[in-house]
Amino acid sequence: MLKLGTISLDGTKIHADASKRNAVSYKRLLELEAHLQTEVEELFILSEQSDQQEVPDGLVVSEEIARREDRLRRLTEAKAVLEARAQERTAAEQAEYEEKMTQRAERERTTGRRTGGRPPTPPVPGARSADQYNFTDPESRIMKNPTNAGYAQDYNAQIAVDQRSLLIVGWAHSNHPNDSQEAEPTLTAIPAAIGTPKAAALDTGYSGPATLAACAKRGIEPSIATGRDPHHPSWQQRFAPLPEPPPDDASALVKMAYKLKTAVGKAIYGARKSTVEPVIGIIKEVLGFRQFSLRGEQAAAGEWCLVCLAFNLKRFHTLSWA
């Protein structure tokens, strides 16, 4: 039933078992931290007063201080997590910025003209006011839904699907909002017993040096979209002759764009939308899996593994009757 050849990779956002209401933004966290510290200082002053007549009835100063110090401890932990995530994001954005600048220089070199428009903006280090930490499931993250442009507390679930059998041959799971670093763990998850795929089709979200390195390390020929194709191209664009191959010193982006214009590149990448995307659709619509029941990245990863196994059992049943 499975003779591994070409695979398709894609990711999807799955809701975490966490409420957006039980979250705090970095800006609000700093405000709460300052407010609680002020209250603790006021309570310490009240406890040191020799005249305790001003203490309201029912107020136990030591308990109120302990309660606020506990909240401050939790806020400190949340603050440390958000700042660590900010450092990770800055490193990724810096790599992306450098890649864009390299591509910009490459275009100027090949065309001999200065690139129009604003140059890429370098990343600003540090946590942002809108960064959020969820106390219900701290390892989940706020992610943008590409369908309705809304935001939800999610995990990023990945699968690698064999284009011929539509079986899931590899899976991965993370709390990264985008897919630029997800090819490596997904390809690593493919068992050695079933072999190594010859080629892989990935959408533009995977574009970047990390994906190219992950494929090169395994001898996989990647076909990665370099951008969105315009809808309803003219007949001149559709039947235009294949341009000359790029020079050997051309950038990886230029070479990939040319590859996707060849017959082989079109065939490999064109099969992506009819292989991995239907599998994700079946998992969400037929199996009805849209939210994790377990909390924490490790537990949610185990749950995603079971979901992929359930799909494969369902698919095996279909293939056995083919």
C-alpha positions in Angstrom: 0.0 0.0 0.0 2.9 2.4 0.6 5.9 2.9 -1.7 7.4 6.1 -0.5 8.2 8.6 -3.3 7.0 12.2 -3.2 5.5 13.7 -0.1 3.6 16.9 0.6 4.0 18.9 3.9 1.5 21.2 5.5 0.5 22.6 8.9 -2.7 23.6 10.5 -3.7 25.5 13.6 -5.5 23.4 16.3 -7.1 25.1 19.2 -5.5 24.5 22.6 -7.5 23.6 25.7 -7.1 27.1 27.0 -9.3 30.1 27.3 -8.2 33.5 25.8 -9.8 35.1 28.9 -7.2 33.5 31.2 -4.4 35.2 29.4 -2.4 38.4 30.0 -0.6 40.7 27.6 3.0 41.9 28.3 1.7 45.4 28.6 -1.0 44.4 31.1 1.5 42.2 32.9 3.8 45.1 33.6 0.8 47.2 34.9 -0.3 44.4 37.2 3.2 43.9 38.5 3.6 47.5 39.4 0.1 47.7 41.0 0.7 44.5 43.1 4.1 45.7 44.3 2.6 49.0 45.4 -0.2 47.1 47.3 2.4 44.8 49.0 4.4 47.8 50.2 1.2 49.4 51.5 0.3 46.2 53.4 3.8 46.0 54.9 3.6 49.5 56.2 0.2 48.7 57.6 1.5 45.6 59.4 4.4 47.6 61.0 2.1 50.2 62.5 1.8 49.9 66.2 -1.8 51.1 66.2 -3.8 48.3 64.5 -7.1 50.1 64.9 -7.0 51.3 61.3 -7.0 47.8 60.0 -10.4 47.0 58.5 -12.4 44.2 60.0 -11.7 40.8 58.5 -8.4 41.9 56.9 -5.5 39.6 57.7 -2.5 41.5 56.5 -0.1 38.4 56.3 -2.6 36.5 54.1 -3.2 39.5 51.8 0.6 39.9 51.4 1.0 36.2 50.7 -1.7 36.3 48.1 -0.2 39.2 46.2 3.3 37.7 46.4 2.0 34.5 44.9 0.5 36.5 42.0 3.7 38.4 41.6 5.6 35.1 41.4 3.3 33.8 38.7 3.6 37.1 36.8 7.4 37.0 37.1 7.3 33.5 35.5 5.1 34.7 32.7 7.3 37.7 32.1 10.4 35.5 31.8 8.6 33.2 29.3 7.5 36.2 27.2 10.9 37.7 27.1 12.5 34.3 26.2 10.0 34.0 23.3 10.8 37.5 22.2 14.5 36.6 22.0 13.6 33.5 19.9 11.4 35.6 17.6 14.0 38.3 17.2 16.6 35.7 16.1 14.1 34.2 13.5 13.1 37.7 12.3 16.8 38.7 11.9 17.5 35.6 9.8 14.4 36.4 7.7 15.5 40.1 7.4 19.0 39.0 6.2 17.5 36.6 3.7 15.3 39.4 2.3 18.2 41.7 2.0 20.2 39.0 0.2 17.3 38.5 -2.2 17.0 42.2 -2.8 20.7 42.5 -3.6 20.4 39.5 -5.9 17.6 41.1 -7.9 19.6 44.4 -8.2 22.6 42.5 -9.4 20.7 40.4 -12.0 18.5 43.3 -13.3 21.1 46.1 -13.0 18.4 48.3 -11.5 17.7 49.5 -8.0 14.8 47.7 -6.3 11.8 50.0 -5.8 9.7 50.2 -2.7 10.7 50.4 0.9 13.6 48.2 2.0 12.8 45.5 4.7 12.7 46.8 8.2 15.2 45.2 10.7 13.5 43.6 13.7 13.1 45.4 17.0 14.3 43.3 19.9 12.4 42.8 23.1 8.9 41.7 24.1 6.0 43.6 22.5 3.0 45.0 24.3 0.6 42.6 22.6 2.6 39.4 23.4 0.4 37.1 25.5 0.8 34.4 28.1 -1.9 32.0 28.9 -2.2 30.7 32.5 -4.4 27.7 31.6 -1.9 26.3 29.0 1.2 28.4 29.2 2.9 26.4 26.3 0.2 27.3 23.8 0.3 30.6 21.9 -1.9 33.1 20.3 -1.9 32.4 16.6 -3.5 34.1 13.6 -6.1 32.1 11.7 -5.5 32.5 8.0 -9.1 31.7 7.2 -10.8 34.6 9.0 -7.8 36.7 10.2 -8.9 36.1 13.8 -6.6 35.1 16.7 -6.9 32.1 19.0 -5.0 30.1 21.5 -3.5 27.3 19.3 -0.8 24.8 18.6 0.8 24.3 15.1 0.2 20.7 13.9 2.3 19.4 11.0 2.0 16.3 8.7 3.9 14.8 5.8 1.6 12.9 3.4 2.7 10.4 0.7 1.2 11.8 -2.5 0.4 8.4 -4.0 -1.3 6.7 -1.0 -2.4 9.8 1.0 -1.0 8.1 4.1 0.5 10.2 6.8 4.2 9.2 7.0 5.4 11.9 9.4 4.0 14.3 11.9 5.2 17.1 14.2 3.8 19.5 16.7 4.9 22.8 18.0 3.8 26.2 19.4 5.5 28.2 16.6 3.1 30.6 14.8 4.6 30.0 11.3 6.0 27.0 9.4 9.4 28.3 8.5 11.1 26.0 11.0 8.7 23.0 10.9 10.2 21.0 7.9 13.1 19.6 10.0 11.0 18.0 12.8 8.4 16.7 10.3 11.0 15.1 8.1 12.8 13.7 11.1 9.5 12.0 12.2 9.4 9.8 9.0 10.5 6.3 10.1 13.7 5.0 8.5 11.9 1.7 7.9 9.7 3.1 5.2 12.6 4.9 3.4 13.4 8.4 2.4 11.2 10.4 0.1 12.7 11.5 -3.2 10.9 14.9 -3.4 8.7 17.1 -1.3 6.1 19.8 -2.0 5.7 22.7 0.4 3.9 26.0 0.3 5.4 29.4 0.7 5.2 29.4 4.5 8.1 26.9 4.6 10.3 29.1 2.3 13.7 29.8 3.9 17.2 28.4 4.5 16.0 26.1 7.3 13.7 24.1 5.0 16.3 23.9 2.2 18.9 22.6 4.7 16.6 20.0 6.1 15.8 18.7 2.6 19.5 18.8 1.5 20.6 16.8 4.5 18.3 13.9 3.5 18.8 14.2 -0.3 15.2 15.3 -0.8 14.4 17.5 -3.8 12.1 20.3 -2.5 9.5 22.2 -4.5 8.6 25.3 -2.4 6.3 28.1 -3.5 8.2 31.4 -3.7 5.0 33.5 -3.5 1.4 33.6 -4.3 0.5 33.1 -8.0 -1.9 35.7 -9.4 -5.5 34.5 -10.0 -6.7 34.2 -13.6 -3.4 34.7 -15.5 -3.6 35.7 -19.1 -3.1 33.1 -21.9 0.2 34.8 -22.7 1.4 34.1 -19.2 0.0 30.5 -19.1 1.6 29.5 -22.4 4.8 31.6 -22.2 8.0 29.6 -23.1 10.2 28.4 -20.3 12.9 31.0 -19.7 16.6 30.2 -19.7 17.9 28.5 -16.5 19.3 30.8 -13.9 23.1 31.0 -13.6 24.9 28.8 -11.0 25.5 31.7 -8.7 21.9 32.7 -8.6 20.1 32.8 -5.3 18.1 29.8 -4.0 14.9 31.8 -4.4 15.6 32.4 -8.1 16.5 28.8 -8.7 13.3 27.6 -6.9 11.1 30.0 -8.9 12.6 28.5 -12.1 12.1 24.9 -10.9 8.4 25.5 -10.3 8.0 26.6 -13.9 9.4 23.3 -15.3 7.0 20.4 -16.0 8.4 18.3 -13.2 8.2 21.2 -10.7 4.6 21.9 -11.7 3.6 18.3 -11.3 5.2 17.9 -7.9 3.9 21.1 -6.4 0.6 20.9 -8.2 -0.2 17.6 -6.4 0.2 19.3 -3.0 -3.3 20.8 -2.9 -4.9 17.4 -3.8 -2.9 15.4 -1.2 -2.0 17.0 2.1 -4.8 19.6 2.1 -7.6 17.0 1.8 -6.0 15.0 4.6 -6.1 18.0 7.0 -9.7 18.6 5.8 -10.7 15.0 6.7 -9.1 15.3 10.1 -11.0 18.4 10.9 -14.3 17.8 9.2 -14.8 14.0 9.2 -12.9 13.0 12.3 -14.0 16.3 13.9 -10.7 17.1 15.6 -10.5 20.8 16.0 -9.3 21.2 19.6 -6.9 19.4 21.9 -8.2 17.8 25.1 -4.8 17.7 26.9 -2.7 20.7 28.0 1.0 21.2 27.5 3.1 20.8 24.4 4.2 17.2 25.1 0.7 16.0 26.0 -0.8 17.7 23.0 1.9 16.2 20.7 0.9 12.7 21.9 -2.7 13.5 21.2 -1.8 14.7 17.6 0.1 11.4 17.1 -3.1 9.5 18.0 -5.1 11.6 15.6 -2.7 10.9 12.8 -2.8 7.2 13.6 -6.6 7.2 13.5 -6.5 8.8 10.1 -4.1 6.2 8.8 -6.3 3.4 10.1 -9.2 4.9 8.3 -7.1 5.3 5.1 -5.8 1.7 5.3 -9.4 0.5 5.4 -10.2 2.5 2.2 -7.0 1.3 0.4 -7.7 -2.4 1.3 -10.9 -2.2 -0.7 -9.3 -0.5 -3.7 
